[in-house]
Amino acid sequence: MKITLIGPVYPFRGGIAHYTSQLALALMSSGHACNVISFRRQYPAWLYPGSSDKDPSQSAIQVPADFLIDPFYPWTWQQNGRRILEQNPDMVVLQWWTTYWTIPFTYLARWCHRQEIPLVYIIHNVLPHEEKIWDRAMVKLALSPADGFIVQTHREEERLRSLLPQAKSEISAHPAYTMLTNQRVDKIEARQRLGLPLERTILLFFGIVRPYKGLKYLIEALSILKSEGLTPTLLVAGDFWEDRNLYEKQVEASGLSGQVRLDDRYIPDEDAALMFSAADGLVAPYVGGTQSGVAGIALGFGLPMIVTEQIAAGLSENNPELVEIVPAGDARALAQAIRGLIARPPDKFGVQTDIQDGWQRLVKSLEALHGQIKKGG
């Protein structure tokens, strides 16, 4: 099958870029001809709170791509359409994760519909994590021309059907990211290189810091544990998209300055591999959202996780030995789960999982959805 895959790839940063690259490799390894179309730019600087949307990693996965689409230049959308015609695909696969892309993606979806080229969206989040009043209308505008959808959880499928009741969909859980696992190092060496305590339990909070990620509840949980004499180290690694001072004040007021390190920057792959190698567990205390690419990295490392029910769907069913689920916004429940993690015997290299299976399942889901679309005409 010939597939045109549209989404960000290196040199753009972020989980969606990693996802696009690994999916392209999985499609090609399964015998499909995959052409990737990416963006000339993702976001203008005034819309992007982070330091940059470019990935500084030296070892990022790189796949061949045509960098065509600019969100502000409609003629680039037309160029994208002409390139799709040249490629003559059996299916176009377009990724959806933010309503920022509503207008160009609506254009592309309607263009494919007029050309009778099957188009499938891979849905990372039906609605944004921090929903605005206009988002539902924008989602319906962009998604309604599509022929089918891949969603990652049953909850997201329900959310999709609440907007598009007749949608054809397949569920395929977020696969484990494998792009960093070949950079894994011994835990002691990783801690030495990062300047982390060698004998303490190391907790990792990774990725962009935003209100829905629930970091304040994790700091509160550490304060509870400290009152009991338990002092794990927390490494918070990622760009702060809100006021960092709020967390610094909370850490200081809780007497946790010696336990919490705030690494406020985009973390390149090389440093991320060290951090996941050094950690005893990932903590993702989200109070919003639907899934987490960070959890996909942790799966690739076989790293134990403490997550809330917000992002647990698909994780705990497939990896029960790795995932502890706690209620969102409950610092005491979070503290209890961390107690269990501290008491857990350390794994030298993490729990081994067959991390390639998730990408092959995703490929099979795309194949099955293409079959449904062709059968339905």
ZIPE-V151099 format. One line per field, one symbol per residue. burial: I if it has 16 or more other ideal C-beta (glycine too) atoms within 10 Angstrom, else O. Layout:
burial=???
This chain:
burial=OOIIIIIIIIIIIIIIIIIIIIIIIIIOOIOIOIIIIIIOIIIOOOOOOIOOIOIIIOOIIOIOIIIIIIIOOOOIIOIIIOOIOOIOIOIIIIIIIIIOIIIIIIIIIIIIOOOOIIIIIIIIIIIIIOOOOOIIOIIOIIIOIIIIIIIIIOIIIOIIOOOIOOIOIIIIIIIIIIIIIOOIOOIOOIIOOIOIOOOOIIIIIIIIIIOOIIIIIIIIIIIIIIOOOOOIIIIIIIIIOOOOOOIOOIIOOIOIOOIIIIOOOIIOIOIIIIIIIIIIIIIIIIIIIIIIIIIIIIIIIIIIIIIIOIIIIIIIOIIOOIIIIIOIIIIOIIIIIIIOIIOOOOOOOIOOIOIOOIIOIIIOIIIOIIOOIOOOO
